[in-house]
Amino acid sequence: MPYTMDMNNETHTMVTGQYLVCCPKLDEREYVMGMYEAADVLYSMHEESGGSYAWCEDYLGHTVMEYGDPVEGIAQLVYS
């Protein structure tokens, strides 16, 4: 069963080969197709945010890539 995300009152059902790239500091989430595009977007978000935590999840909800300090990223999500 595909992974369903509910963000900002929007439901998005992800499909095979789709990735969700997130950066809490930039408050950005982007859906992309393919691992290579996900890697490019992830690195760009990490660099644009000044080295803050950013991660990428596959359509099953598994974190497949991440940059930065996860503790800092979680703190930004919880305390923002």
C-alpha positions as CSV (number, residue, x, y, z in Angstrom):
1,M,0.0,0.0,0.0
2,P,1.4,3.4,-0.9
3,Y,2.5,5.8,1.9
4,T,-0.1,8.6,2.4
5,M,1.1,12.0,3.8
6,D,-1.2,14.5,5.4
7,M,0.6,17.9,5.4
8,N,-1.1,21.3,5.6
9,N,-4.5,19.7,5.3
10,E,-3.5,18.1,2.0
11,T,-3.4,14.3,1.4
12,H,-0.8,13.1,-1.1
13,T,-0.6,9.4,-2.0
14,M,2.9,8.6,-3.1
15,V,3.6,6.0,-5.8
16,T,6.5,3.7,-6.5
17,G,9.6,5.7,-7.5
18,Q,8.4,8.9,-5.8
19,Y,10.3,10.5,-3.0
20,L,9.5,13.2,-0.5
21,V,12.3,15.7,0.3
22,C,12.0,17.8,3.5
23,C,13.9,20.6,5.2
24,P,12.4,22.0,8.5
25,K,14.5,25.1,8.5
26,L,13.3,26.2,5.1
27,D,9.8,24.8,5.8
28,E,9.9,23.1,2.4
29,R,8.6,19.8,1.2
30,E,9.0,18.6,-2.4
31,Y,7.8,15.5,-4.1
32,V,10.1,14.2,-6.9
33,M,10.4,11.2,-9.1
34,G,13.5,9.1,-9.0
35,M,16.4,8.7,-6.6
36,Y,18.8,10.9,-8.5
37,E,16.5,13.9,-8.6
38,A,15.7,13.3,-4.9
39,A,19.5,13.4,-4.1
40,D,19.9,16.6,-6.0
41,V,17.0,18.4,-4.4
42,L,18.0,17.1,-0.9
43,Y,21.6,18.4,-1.3
44,S,20.3,21.8,-2.6
45,M,17.9,22.2,0.4
46,H,20.7,21.3,2.8
47,E,23.0,23.8,1.2
48,E,20.4,26.6,0.9
49,S,19.5,26.2,4.6
50,G,23.1,26.8,5.7
51,G,23.8,23.1,6.4
52,S,20.6,22.4,8.4
53,Y,19.0,19.0,8.6
54,A,17.2,17.7,5.5
55,W,15.9,14.2,4.7
56,C,14.4,12.1,2.0
57,E,11.7,9.4,2.3
58,D,10.6,6.8,-0.2
59,Y,7.0,6.0,-1.1
60,L,6.9,3.5,1.8
61,G,7.8,6.1,4.3
62,H,11.4,4.9,4.9
63,T,14.1,7.6,5.3
64,V,16.6,6.8,2.5
65,M,18.9,9.8,2.7
66,E,19.7,12.7,5.1
67,Y,22.1,15.5,5.5
68,G,22.9,17.5,8.6
69,D,22.3,16.8,12.3
70,P,19.0,15.0,12.9
71,V,18.8,16.2,16.5
72,E,18.8,19.8,15.4
73,G,16.2,19.1,12.7
74,I,13.8,17.4,15.1
75,A,14.2,20.2,17.6
76,Q,13.3,22.7,14.8
77,L,10.2,20.6,14.1
78,V,9.1,20.3,17.7
79,Y,9.9,23.8,19.0
80,S,9.0,25.9,16.0
